[in-house]
Amino acid sequence: MDTSYVLIRVYNQETIEVYYFKCNTYCNRTLYKYPICFTANNIHCMFILISLHNEFIFLSTQHKLYLGKELYKAEISIQLNQQYIQE
């Protein structure tokens, strides 16, 4: 199981924002660091930005596939001018 999670949102129907939260356990307490934020106008640029960051190397394949699916949905919602809701 991954010790992180990702929040994706569409800002002003033109920009995709990704917030990556990493979780650490210390003395049986779950601590979250400040998020790493990525912003791009399309998923191609977003994939390049994400691939340049070392933290995403440690995500499971399932988590990476989920991230790709959600980013694709976000881009389609921008193109169709619809509201994006992350699953």
N, CA, C and O atoms as a CHARMM CRD file, in Angstrom:
* protein
*
  348
    1    1 MET  N      0.83200  -1.18200   0.00000 PROA 1      0.00000
    2    1 MET  CA     0.00000   0.00000   0.00000 PROA 1      0.00000
    3    1 MET  C      0.87700   1.24500   0.00000 PROA 1      0.00000
    4    1 MET  O      1.87100   1.31800   0.72200 PROA 1      0.00000
    5    2 ASP  N      0.50000   2.21400  -0.81000 PROA 2      0.00000
    6    2 ASP  CA     1.25600   3.45700  -0.88500 PROA 2      0.00000
    7    2 ASP  C      1.03500   4.28900   0.36900 PROA 2      0.00000
    8    2 ASP  O     -0.03000   4.24500   0.98500 PROA 2      0.00000
    9    3 THR  N      2.04800   5.03800   0.72900 PROA 3      0.00000
   10    3 THR  CA     1.94000   5.92400   1.88600 PROA 3      0.00000
   11    3 THR  C      1.75900   7.36300   1.42000 PROA 3      0.00000
   12    3 THR  O      2.32600   8.29100   1.99800 PROA 3      0.00000
   13    4 SER  N      0.97400   7.53400   0.38200 PROA 4      0.00000
   14    4 SER  CA     0.74400   8.86600  -0.16400 PROA 4      0.00000
   15    4 SER  C     -0.61000   8.90400  -0.85000 PROA 4      0.00000
   16    4 SER  O     -1.22500   7.86800  -1.10400 PROA 4      0.00000
   17    5 TYR  N     -1.06600  10.12300  -1.14800 PROA 5      0.00000
   18    5 TYR  CA    -2.28500  10.25600  -1.94300 PROA 5      0.00000
   19    5 TYR  C     -2.19500  11.51700  -2.78500 PROA 5      0.00000
   20    5 TYR  O     -1.38600  12.40700  -2.52400 PROA 5      0.00000
   21    6 VAL  N     -3.04800  11.56900  -3.80100 PROA 6      0.00000
   22    6 VAL  CA    -3.01500  12.65400  -4.76600 PROA 6      0.00000
   23    6 VAL  C     -4.39400  13.28500  -4.86400 PROA 6      0.00000
   24    6 VAL  O     -5.40000  12.58400  -4.97700 PROA 6      0.00000
   25    7 LEU  N     -4.43700  14.61200  -4.82100 PROA 7      0.00000
   26    7 LEU  CA    -5.67000  15.35400  -5.08300 PROA 7      0.00000
   27    7 LEU  C     -5.51900  16.04700  -6.42800 PROA 7      0.00000
   28    7 LEU  O     -4.50600  16.69200  -6.70000 PROA 7      0.00000
   29    8 ILE  N     -6.53500  15.90400  -7.26000 PROA 8      0.00000
   30    8 ILE  CA    -6.52600  16.52000  -8.58300 PROA 8      0.00000
   31    8 ILE  C     -7.72000  17.45800  -8.66100 PROA 8      0.00000
   32    8 ILE  O     -8.82000  17.11500  -8.22900 PROA 8      0.00000
   33    9 ARG  N     -7.49500  18.64100  -9.21400 PROA 9      0.00000
   34    9 ARG  CA    -8.60600  19.56100  -9.41200 PROA 9      0.00000
   35    9 ARG  C     -8.38200  20.36100 -10.68300 PROA 9      0.00000
   36    9 ARG  O     -7.25300  20.52300 -11.14600 PROA 9      0.00000
   37   10 VAL  N     -9.46900  20.85400 -11.23100 PROA 10     0.00000
   38   10 VAL  CA    -9.42400  21.72400 -12.40600 PROA 10     0.00000
   39   10 VAL  C     -9.70900  23.13300 -11.92600 PROA 10     0.00000
   40   10 VAL  O    -10.70000  23.37500 -11.23800 PROA 10     0.00000
   41   11 TYR  N     -8.84700  24.05400 -12.28700 PROA 11     0.00000
   42   11 TYR  CA    -8.97700  25.43600 -11.86300 PROA 11     0.00000
   43   11 TYR  C     -9.40600  26.30300 -13.04600 PROA 11     0.00000
   44   11 TYR  O     -8.74200  26.31800 -14.08200 PROA 11     0.00000
   45   12 ASN  N    -10.50700  27.01700 -12.88900 PROA 12     0.00000
   46   12 ASN  CA   -11.04000  27.93200 -13.90500 PROA 12     0.00000
   47   12 ASN  C    -11.23800  27.28100 -15.27200 PROA 12     0.00000
   48   12 ASN  O    -11.10200  27.94700 -16.29900 PROA 12     0.00000
   49   13 GLN  N    -11.54600  26.03100 -15.29600 PROA 13     0.00000
   50   13 GLN  CA   -11.79600  25.28900 -16.54000 PROA 13     0.00000
   51   13 GLN  C    -10.66200  25.43800 -17.55600 PROA 13     0.00000
   52   13 GLN  O    -10.89700  25.40100 -18.76400 PROA 13     0.00000
   53   14 GLU  N     -9.42400  25.60700 -17.05900 PROA 14     0.00000
   54   14 GLU  CA    -8.31200  25.73400 -17.99400 PROA 14     0.00000
   55   14 GLU  C     -7.01200  25.12800 -17.48300 PROA 14     0.00000
   56   14 GLU  O     -6.10900  24.86800 -18.27800 PROA 14     0.00000
   57   15 THR  N     -6.89300  24.89800 -16.19500 PROA 15     0.00000
   58   15 THR  CA    -5.64100  24.42000 -15.61800 PROA 15     0.00000
   59   15 THR  C     -5.89200  23.19700 -14.75000 PROA 15     0.00000
   60   15 THR  O     -6.84900  23.15400 -13.97700 PROA 15     0.00000
   61   16 ILE  N     -5.01800  22.19900 -14.88900 PROA 16     0.00000
   62   16 ILE  CA    -5.07900  21.00200 -14.04800 PROA 16     0.00000
   63   16 ILE  C     -4.06700  21.17100 -12.92400 PROA 16     0.00000
   64   16 ILE  O     -2.90600  21.49800 -13.16700 PROA 16     0.00000
   65   17 GLU  N     -4.51000  20.94800 -11.70800 PROA 17     0.00000
   66   17 GLU  CA    -3.63300  21.03300 -10.53600 PROA 17     0.00000
   67   17 GLU  C     -3.55500  19.66700  -9.86800 PROA 17     0.00000
   68   17 GLU  O     -4.57000  18.99500  -9.69000 PROA 17     0.00000
   69   18 VAL  N     -2.35300  19.26400  -9.50300 PROA 18     0.00000
   70   18 VAL  CA    -2.13500  18.00000  -8.80000 PROA 18     0.00000
   71   18 VAL  C     -1.41700  18.32200  -7.50100 PROA 18     0.00000
   72   18 VAL  O     -0.39000  19.00100  -7.49800 PROA 18     0.00000
   73   19 TYR  N     -1.96700  17.82600  -6.39300 PROA 19     0.00000
   74   19 TYR  CA    -1.36400  17.98100  -5.06900 PROA 19     0.00000
   75   19 TYR  C     -0.98400  16.58900  -4.56600 PROA 19     0.00000
   76   19 TYR  O     -1.84200  15.72300  -4.39900 PROA 19     0.00000
   77   20 TYR  N      0.29100  16.38900  -4.33100 PROA 20     0.00000
   78   20 TYR  CA     0.80600  15.09200  -3.90000 PROA 20     0.00000
   79   20 TYR  C      1.15900  15.18000  -2.41500 PROA 20     0.00000
   80   20 TYR  O      2.02300  15.96200  -2.01900 PROA 20     0.00000
   81   21 PHE  N      0.48300  14.37100  -1.60200 PROA 21     0.00000
   82   21 PHE  CA     0.72700  14.32800  -0.15700 PROA 21     0.00000
   83   21 PHE  C      1.44600  13.03700   0.19700 PROA 21     0.00000
   84   21 PHE  O      1.00300  11.95200  -0.18000 PROA 21     0.00000
   85   22 LYS  N      2.53500  13.15000   0.90700 PROA 22     0.00000
   86   22 LYS  CA     3.27400  11.97500   1.36800 PROA 22     0.00000
   87   22 LYS  C      3.05100  11.80700   2.85900 PROA 22     0.00000
   88   22 LYS  O      3.08800  12.77000   3.62400 PROA 22     0.00000
   89   23 CYS  N      2.82100  10.57000   3.25300 PROA 23     0.00000
   90   23 CYS  CA     2.51600  10.24600   4.64400 PROA 23     0.00000
   91   23 CYS  C      3.72400   9.59500   5.30100 PROA 23     0.00000
   92   23 CYS  O      4.36900   8.72900   4.71000 PROA 23     0.00000
   93   24 ASN  N      4.02400  10.00600   6.50500 PROA 24     0.00000
   94   24 ASN  CA     5.06000   9.37900   7.32700 PROA 24     0.00000
   95   24 ASN  C      4.44000   8.94200   8.64500 PROA 24     0.00000
   96   24 ASN  O      3.52800   9.59200   9.15500 PROA 24     0.00000
   97   25 THR  N      4.93400   7.85100   9.18800 PROA 25     0.00000
   98   25 THR  CA     4.47100   7.39000  10.49100 PROA 25     0.00000
   99   25 THR  C      5.58200   7.63100  11.50800 PROA 25     0.00000
  100   25 THR  O      6.72700   7.22600  11.30600 PROA 25     0.00000
  101   26 TYR  N      5.22600   8.29300  12.59500 PROA 26     0.00000
  102   26 TYR  CA     6.18300   8.60700  13.63700 PROA 26     0.00000
  103   26 TYR  C      5.49600   8.38200  14.97900 PROA 26     0.00000
  104   26 TYR  O      4.48400   9.02000  15.26900 PROA 26     0.00000
  105   27 CYS  N      6.03700   7.47500  15.80300 PROA 27     0.00000
  106   27 CYS  CA     5.48200   7.16000  17.11800 PROA 27     0.00000
  107   27 CYS  C      3.99600   6.79800  17.00900 PROA 27     0.00000
  108   27 CYS  O      3.17300   7.31400  17.76400 PROA 27     0.00000
  109   28 ASN  N      3.66400   5.92300  16.08100 PROA 28     0.00000
  110   28 ASN  CA     2.28800   5.45400  15.85200 PROA 28     0.00000
  111   28 ASN  C      1.32000   6.56700  15.48000 PROA 28     0.00000
  112   28 ASN  O      0.11300   6.42600  15.67800 PROA 28     0.00000
  113   29 ARG  N      1.82300   7.66000  14.94900 PROA 29     0.00000
  114   29 ARG  CA     0.97700   8.75900  14.48700 PROA 29     0.00000
  115   29 ARG  C      1.23400   8.97100  13.00300 PROA 29     0.00000
  116   29 ARG  O      2.37300   8.88500  12.54300 PROA 29     0.00000
  117   30 THR  N      0.19600   9.24400  12.27500 PROA 30     0.00000
  118   30 THR  CA     0.31300   9.51400  10.85000 PROA 30     0.00000
  119   30 THR  C      0.52100  11.00400  10.64900 PROA 30     0.00000
  120   30 THR  O     -0.28800  11.82100  11.08800 PROA 30     0.00000
  121   31 LEU  N      1.60900  11.34900   9.98300 PROA 31     0.00000
  122   31 LEU  CA     1.94300  12.74400   9.72200 PROA 31     0.00000
  123   31 LEU  C      2.01700  12.96100   8.22300 PROA 31     0.00000
  124   31 LEU  O      2.61700  12.16200   7.50400 PROA 31     0.00000
  125   32 TYR  N      1.41200  14.03600   7.74900 PROA 32     0.00000
  126   32 TYR  CA     1.46800  14.38600   6.33400 PROA 32     0.00000
  127   32 TYR  C      2.32500  15.62500   6.15500 PROA 32     0.00000
  128   32 TYR  O      2.17900  16.60600   6.88400 PROA 32     0.00000
  129   33 LYS  N      3.21400  15.57300   5.18600 PROA 33     0.00000
  130   33 LYS  CA     4.01600  16.73800   4.85000 PROA 33     0.00000
  131   33 LYS  C      3.18400  17.68700   3.99900 PROA 33     0.00000
  132   33 LYS  O      2.10900  17.32800   3.51900 PROA 33     0.00000
  133   34 TYR  N      3.68700  18.89100   3.82000 PROA 34     0.00000
  134   34 TYR  CA     3.03200  19.82200   2.90800 PROA 34     0.00000
  135   34 TYR  C      3.01300  19.20000   1.51700 PROA 34     0.00000
  136   34 TYR  O      3.92300  18.44900   1.16200 PROA 34     0.00000
  137   35 PRO  N      1.98800  19.50300   0.72800 PROA 35     0.00000
  138   35 PRO  CA     1.89800  18.86000  -0.58300 PROA 35     0.00000
  139   35 PRO  C      2.92800  19.40700  -1.57600 PROA 35     0.00000
  140   35 PRO  O      3.39000  20.54300  -1.47700 PROA 35     0.00000
  141   36 ILE  N      3.25900  18.55300  -2.52400 PROA 36     0.00000
  142   36 ILE  CA     4.03500  18.97300  -3.68300 PROA 36     0.00000
  143   36 ILE  C      2.99300  19.30900  -4.74300 PROA 36     0.00000
  144   36 ILE  O      2.13200  18.48400  -5.04600 PROA 36     0.00000
  145   37 CYS  N      3.06000  20.49500  -5.30300 PROA 37     0.00000
  146   37 CYS  CA     2.01900  20.97200  -6.22100 PROA 37     0.00000
  147   37 CYS  C      2.54900  21.04100  -7.64700 PROA 37     0.00000
  148   37 CYS  O      3.66400  21.50100  -7.89500 PROA 37     0.00000
  149   38 PHE  N      1.72400  20.57500  -8.57000 PROA 38     0.00000
  150   38 PHE  CA     2.02500  20.63900  -9.99700 PROA 38     0.00000
  151   38 PHE  C      0.85800  21.32000 -10.68800 PROA 38     0.00000
  152   38 PHE  O     -0.29800  21.07600 -10.34100 PROA 38     0.00000
  153   39 THR  N      1.15000  22.17700 -11.67000 PROA 39     0.00000
  154   39 THR  CA     0.11500  22.86300 -12.42600 PROA 39     0.00000
  155   39 THR  C      0.49800  22.83100 -13.90300 PROA 39     0.00000
  156   39 THR  O      1.63400  23.13300 -14.26700 PROA 39     0.00000
  157   40 ALA  N     -0.47900  22.45600 -14.75900 PROA 40     0.00000
  158   40 ALA  CA    -0.23500  22.41600 -16.20700 PROA 40     0.00000
  159   40 ALA  C     -1.54400  22.62700 -16.94500 PROA 40     0.00000
  160   40 ALA  O     -2.62500  22.47400 -16.37500 PROA 40     0.00000
  161   41 ASN  N     -1.43600  22.97800 -18.21500 PROA 41     0.00000
  162   41 ASN  CA    -2.61900  23.21800 -19.03200 PROA 41     0.00000
  163   41 ASN  C     -3.11500  21.97000 -19.74300 PROA 41     0.00000
  164   41 ASN  O     -4.24400  21.95000 -20.23400 PROA 41     0.00000
  165   42 ASN  N     -2.29200  20.92500 -19.80800 PROA 42     0.00000
  166   42 ASN  CA    -2.72600  19.67300 -20.42300 PROA 42     0.00000
  167   42 ASN  C     -1.99400  18.50900 -19.76300 PROA 42     0.00000
  168   42 ASN  O     -1.02200  18.70300 -19.03400 PROA 42     0.00000
  169   43 ILE  N     -2.47400  17.30500 -20.02700 PROA 43     0.00000
  170   43 ILE  CA    -1.89400  16.15600 -19.32100 PROA 43     0.00000
  171   43 ILE  C     -0.51400  15.80000 -19.85500 PROA 43     0.00000
  172   43 ILE  O      0.28300  15.20200 -19.13100 PROA 43     0.00000
  173   44 HSD  N     -0.20900  16.14800 -21.09800 PROA 44     0.00000
  174   44 HSD  CA     1.13600  15.86900 -21.61600 PROA 44     0.00000
  175   44 HSD  C      2.18300  16.61600 -20.78700 PROA 44     0.00000
  176   44 HSD  O      3.17800  16.03200 -20.35800 PROA 44     0.00000
  177   45 CYS  N      1.95100  17.89400 -20.57000 PROA 45     0.00000
  178   45 CYS  CA     2.87100  18.68600 -19.73000 PROA 45     0.00000
  179   45 CYS  C      2.87900  18.18000 -18.29300 PROA 45     0.00000
  180   45 CYS  O      3.92600  18.15300 -17.64700 PROA 45     0.00000
  181   46 MET  N      1.70300  17.77600 -17.78700 PROA 46     0.00000
  182   46 MET  CA     1.61600  17.26400 -16.42200 PROA 46     0.00000
  183   46 MET  C      2.43500  15.98500 -16.26100 PROA 46     0.00000
  184   46 MET  O      3.13200  15.82100 -15.25900 PROA 46     0.00000
  185   47 PHE  N      2.35600  15.07800 -17.23800 PROA 47     0.00000
  186   47 PHE  CA     3.13100  13.84000 -17.16300 PROA 47     0.00000
  187   47 PHE  C      4.62600  14.12600 -17.15900 PROA 47     0.00000
  188   47 PHE  O      5.38000  13.45000 -16.46000 PROA 47     0.00000
  189   48 ILE  N      5.06100  15.10700 -17.92100 PROA 48     0.00000
  190   48 ILE  CA     6.47800  15.47800 -17.93000 PROA 48     0.00000
  191   48 ILE  C      6.89100  16.02700 -16.56500 PROA 48     0.00000
  192   48 ILE  O      7.93100  15.64600 -16.02700 PROA 48     0.00000
  193   49 LEU  N      6.07500  16.91900 -16.01000 PROA 49     0.00000
  194   49 LEU  CA     6.38600  17.47600 -14.68600 PROA 49     0.00000
  195   49 LEU  C      6.47500  16.38300 -13.62200 PROA 49     0.00000
  196   49 LEU  O      7.41200  16.34900 -12.82400 PROA 49     0.00000
  197   50 ILE  N      5.48500  15.49200 -13.62700 PROA 50     0.00000
  198   50 ILE  CA     5.44700  14.42400 -12.61900 PROA 50     0.00000
  199   50 ILE  C      6.63800  13.48200 -12.77900 PROA 50     0.00000
  200   50 ILE  O      7.21900  13.04100 -11.78700 PROA 50     0.00000
  201   51 SER  N      7.00100  13.17200 -14.01700 PROA 51     0.00000
  202   51 SER  CA     8.10400  12.23000 -14.24500 PROA 51     0.00000
  203   51 SER  C      9.44900  12.79900 -13.79400 PROA 51     0.00000
  204   51 SER  O     10.38800  12.04400 -13.54200 PROA 51     0.00000
  205   52 LEU  N      9.54700  14.11700 -13.69200 PROA 52     0.00000
  206   52 LEU  CA    10.79900  14.73900 -13.25500 PROA 52     0.00000
  207   52 LEU  C     10.97400  14.73400 -11.74000 PROA 52     0.00000
  208   52 LEU  O     12.05600  15.05100 -11.24400 PROA 52     0.00000
  209   53 HSD  N      9.94000  14.38400 -11.00800 PROA 53     0.00000
  210   53 HSD  CA    10.01800  14.40300  -9.54200 PROA 53     0.00000
  211   53 HSD  C     10.31200  12.99400  -9.02200 PROA 53     0.00000
  212   53 HSD  O      9.71200  12.02300  -9.48300 PROA 53     0.00000
  213   54 ASN  N     11.22000  12.88500  -8.07500 PROA 54     0.00000
  214   54 ASN  CA    11.66300  11.58600  -7.56800 PROA 54     0.00000
  215   54 ASN  C     10.61000  10.83300  -6.76200 PROA 54     0.00000
  216   54 ASN  O     10.64600   9.60300  -6.73300 PROA 54     0.00000
  217   55 GLU  N      9.69000  11.50700  -6.11800 PROA 55     0.00000
  218   55 GLU  CA     8.70700  10.83800  -5.25300 PROA 55     0.00000
  219   55 GLU  C      7.79600   9.88400  -6.02200 PROA 55     0.00000
  220   55 GLU  O      7.35600   8.87700  -5.46700 PROA 55     0.00000
  221   56 PHE  N      7.50900  10.17900  -7.27400 PROA 56     0.00000
  222   56 PHE  CA     6.56800   9.36700  -8.03300 PROA 56     0.00000
  223   56 PHE  C      7.16300   8.03400  -8.47500 PROA 56     0.00000
  224   56 PHE  O      6.43400   7.15300  -8.93100 PROA 56     0.00000
  225   57 ILE  N      8.46400   7.87800  -8.34700 PROA 57     0.00000
  226   57 ILE  CA     9.10700   6.60600  -8.66300 PROA 57     0.00000
  227   57 ILE  C      8.61300   5.52200  -7.71200 PROA 57     0.00000
  228   57 ILE  O      8.53000   4.35700  -8.09800 PROA 57     0.00000
  229   58 PHE  N      8.29200   5.88100  -6.49800 PROA 58     0.00000
  230   58 PHE  CA     7.93700   4.91100  -5.47000 PROA 58     0.00000
  231   58 PHE  C      6.45500   4.55000  -5.43700 PROA 58     0.00000
  232   58 PHE  O      6.05400   3.70600  -4.63500 PROA 58     0.00000
  233   59 LEU  N      5.63400   5.16100  -6.28200 PROA 59     0.00000
  234   59 LEU  CA     4.21300   4.80600  -6.32400 PROA 59     0.00000
  235   59 LEU  C      4.02600   3.42900  -6.95000 PROA 59     0.00000
  236   59 LEU  O      4.79200   3.02100  -7.82300 PROA 59     0.00000
  237   60 SER  N      3.01600   2.73300  -6.49900 PROA 60     0.00000
  238   60 SER  CA     2.70300   1.43100  -7.09100 PROA 60     0.00000
  239   60 SER  C      2.15900   1.62000  -8.49900 PROA 60     0.00000
  240   60 SER  O      1.70500   2.70600  -8.85700 PROA 60     0.00000
  241   61 THR  N      2.20600   0.56000  -9.29200 PROA 61     0.00000
  242   61 THR  CA     1.67700   0.61600 -10.65300 PROA 61     0.00000
  243   61 THR  C      0.19500   0.95300 -10.64000 PROA 61     0.00000
  244   61 THR  O     -0.26900   1.72800 -11.47600 PROA 61     0.00000
  245   62 GLN  N     -0.54500   0.39100  -9.71500 PROA 62     0.00000
  246   62 GLN  CA    -1.98000   0.65800  -9.60800 PROA 62     0.00000
  247   62 GLN  C     -2.23600   2.14800  -9.33800 PROA 62     0.00000
  248   62 GLN  O     -3.15000   2.73800  -9.91400 PROA 62     0.00000
  249   63 HSD  N     -1.44400   2.73500  -8.48000 PROA 63     0.00000
  250   63 HSD  CA    -1.60100   4.15800  -8.15700 PROA 63     0.00000
  251   63 HSD  C     -1.25900   5.03800  -9.37000 PROA 63     0.00000
  252   63 HSD  O     -1.92400   6.04300  -9.61900 PROA 63     0.00000
  253   64 LYS  N     -0.22600   4.65500 -10.11400 PROA 64     0.00000
  254   64 LYS  CA     0.15100   5.40300 -11.31100 PROA 64     0.00000
  255   64 LYS  C     -0.94100   5.32300 -12.37200 PROA 64     0.00000
  256   64 LYS  O     -1.23900   6.32300 -13.02400 PROA 64     0.00000
  257   65 LEU  N     -1.54100   4.14400 -12.55400 PROA 65     0.00000
  258   65 LEU  CA    -2.63000   3.99100 -13.51500 PROA 65     0.00000
  259   65 LEU  C     -3.83900   4.82400 -13.10600 PROA 65     0.00000
  260   65 LEU  O     -4.47800   5.45100 -13.95100 PROA 65     0.00000
  261   66 TYR  N     -4.15100   4.83100 -11.82200 PROA 66     0.00000
  262   66 TYR  CA    -5.25600   5.64900 -11.31400 PROA 66     0.00000
  263   66 TYR  C     -4.99000   7.12800 -11.58600 PROA 66     0.00000
  264   66 TYR  O     -5.88700   7.85100 -12.02000 PROA 66     0.00000
  265   67 LEU  N     -3.77300   7.57400 -11.33600 PROA 67     0.00000
  266   67 LEU  CA    -3.40500   8.96300 -11.56900 PROA 67     0.00000
  267   67 LEU  C     -3.57300   9.32700 -13.04000 PROA 67     0.00000
  268   67 LEU  O     -4.10700  10.39100 -13.35400 PROA 67     0.00000
  269   68 GLY  N     -3.12900   8.46500 -13.93900 PROA 68     0.00000
  270   68 GLY  CA    -3.28000   8.71300 -15.36600 PROA 68     0.00000
  271   68 GLY  C     -4.73200   8.80100 -15.78300 PROA 68     0.00000
  272   68 GLY  O     -5.10300   9.66900 -16.57400 PROA 68     0.00000
  273   69 LYS  N     -5.56500   7.90300 -15.25300 PROA 69     0.00000
  274   69 LYS  CA    -6.99200   7.90900 -15.57700 PROA 69     0.00000
  275   69 LYS  C     -7.64600   9.20200 -15.11200 PROA 69     0.00000
  276   69 LYS  O     -8.42400   9.80400 -15.85300 PROA 69     0.00000
  277   70 GLU  N     -7.34400   9.62800 -13.90800 PROA 70     0.00000
  278   70 GLU  CA    -7.94400  10.84200 -13.36500 PROA 70     0.00000
  279   70 GLU  C     -7.46600  12.09600 -14.09900 PROA 70     0.00000
  280   70 GLU  O     -8.24200  13.02800 -14.30500 PROA 70     0.00000
  281   71 LEU  N     -6.20800  12.12000 -14.48900 PROA 71     0.00000
  282   71 LEU  CA    -5.71800  13.26500 -15.25600 PROA 71     0.00000
  283   71 LEU  C     -6.39400  13.32900 -16.62500 PROA 71     0.00000
  284   71 LEU  O     -6.70800  14.41400 -17.11500 PROA 71     0.00000
  285   72 TYR  N     -6.61400  12.18200 -17.23300 PROA 72     0.00000
  286   72 TYR  CA    -7.31100  12.12800 -18.51600 PROA 72     0.00000
  287   72 TYR  C     -8.74400  12.64700 -18.35500 PROA 72     0.00000
  288   72 TYR  O     -9.22300  13.41800 -19.18700 PROA 72     0.00000
  289   73 LYS  N     -9.42300  12.22700 -17.29100 PROA 73     0.00000
  290   73 LYS  CA   -10.78100  12.71800 -17.03200 PROA 73     0.00000
  291   73 LYS  C    -10.78800  14.23300 -16.81700 PROA 73     0.00000
  292   73 LYS  O    -11.70100  14.92300 -17.27100 PROA 73     0.00000
  293   74 ALA  N     -9.77400  14.74600 -16.12900 PROA 74     0.00000
  294   74 ALA  CA    -9.68800  16.18600 -15.88700 PROA 74     0.00000
  295   74 ALA  C     -9.52400  16.94500 -17.19700 PROA 74     0.00000
  296   74 ALA  O    -10.15500  17.98300 -17.39700 PROA 74     0.00000
  297   75 GLU  N     -8.68400  16.43700 -18.08600 PROA 75     0.00000
  298   75 GLU  CA    -8.48700  17.12100 -19.35900 PROA 75     0.00000
  299   75 GLU  C     -9.75700  17.07600 -20.21700 PROA 75     0.00000
  300   75 GLU  O    -10.09900  18.06500 -20.86500 PROA 75     0.00000
  301   76 ILE  N    -10.44200  15.95600 -20.22500 PROA 76     0.00000
  302   76 ILE  CA   -11.69900  15.85800 -20.97800 PROA 76     0.00000
  303   76 ILE  C    -12.73900  16.83000 -20.41000 PROA 76     0.00000
  304   76 ILE  O    -13.48300  17.45300 -21.16800 PROA 76     0.00000
  305   77 SER  N    -12.79200  16.96000 -19.08700 PROA 77     0.00000
  306   77 SER  CA   -13.75800  17.89000 -18.49200 PROA 77     0.00000
  307   77 SER  C    -13.47300  19.33000 -18.89900 PROA 77     0.00000
  308   77 SER  O    -14.40000  20.12800 -19.04000 PROA 77     0.00000
  309   78 ILE  N    -12.20000  19.66900 -19.08900 PROA 78     0.00000
  310   78 ILE  CA   -11.85000  21.01500 -19.55900 PROA 78     0.00000
  311   78 ILE  C    -12.31500  21.19500 -21.00300 PROA 78     0.00000
  312   78 ILE  O    -12.91300  22.21400 -21.34900 PROA 78     0.00000
  313   79 GLN  N    -12.03500  20.19900 -21.83600 PROA 79     0.00000
  314   79 GLN  CA   -12.40100  20.30800 -23.25200 PROA 79     0.00000
  315   79 GLN  C    -13.91100  20.38300 -23.45100 PROA 79     0.00000
  316   79 GLN  O    -14.38700  21.08100 -24.34700 PROA 79     0.00000
  317   80 LEU  N    -14.66200  19.66800 -22.61900 PROA 80     0.00000
  318   80 LEU  CA   -16.12800  19.65000 -22.74300 PROA 80     0.00000
  319   80 LEU  C    -16.81300  20.69600 -21.87100 PROA 80     0.00000
  320   80 LEU  O    -18.04000  20.79000 -21.83900 PROA 80     0.00000
  321   81 ASN  N    -15.99500  21.48600 -21.15900 PROA 81     0.00000
  322   81 ASN  CA   -16.50300  22.53000 -20.27200 PROA 81     0.00000
  323   81 ASN  C    -17.48100  21.96000 -19.23100 PROA 81     0.00000
  324   81 ASN  O    -18.55600  22.51400 -18.99500 PROA 81     0.00000
  325   82 GLN  N    -17.08100  20.85200 -18.62500 PROA 82     0.00000
  326   82 GLN  CA   -17.87600  20.21100 -17.59200 PROA 82     0.00000
  327   82 GLN  C    -17.11400  20.21500 -16.27400 PROA 82     0.00000
  328   82 GLN  O    -15.90400  20.43600 -16.23700 PROA 82     0.00000
  329   83 GLN  N    -17.84100  19.96700 -15.20500 PROA 83     0.00000
  330   83 GLN  CA   -17.22900  19.92800 -13.87900 PROA 83     0.00000
  331   83 GLN  C    -16.46000  18.62200 -13.70900 PROA 83     0.00000
  332   83 GLN  O    -16.94500  17.56000 -14.09900 PROA 83     0.00000
  333   84 TYR  N    -15.27000  18.69700 -13.13200 PROA 84     0.00000
  334   84 TYR  CA   -14.46400  17.49700 -12.85800 PROA 84     0.00000
  335   84 TYR  C    -14.64900  17.09300 -11.39100 PROA 84     0.00000
  336   84 TYR  O    -14.56300  17.92400 -10.48600 PROA 84     0.00000
  337   85 ILE  N    -14.90100  15.81400 -11.18300 PROA 85     0.00000
  338   85 ILE  CA   -15.00200  15.26100  -9.82600 PROA 85     0.00000
  339   85 ILE  C    -14.09200  14.04800  -9.76200 PROA 85     0.00000
  340   85 ILE  O    -14.25300  13.10000 -10.53000 PROA 85     0.00000
  341   86 GLN  N    -13.13900  14.08100  -8.84500 PROA 86     0.00000
  342   86 GLN  CA   -12.19300  12.98300  -8.68800 PROA 86     0.00000
  343   86 GLN  C    -12.87000  11.81500  -7.98000 PROA 86     0.00000
  344   86 GLN  O    -13.61400  12.00700  -7.01800 PROA 86     0.00000
  345   87 GLU  N    -12.60600  10.59800  -8.46800 PROA 87     0.00000
  346   87 GLU  CA   -13.15000   9.39200  -7.83000 PROA 87     0.00000
  347   87 GLU  C    -12.32300   9.02700  -6.62200 PROA 87     0.00000
  348   87 GLU  O    -12.61800   8.04100  -5.94700 PROA 87     0.00000
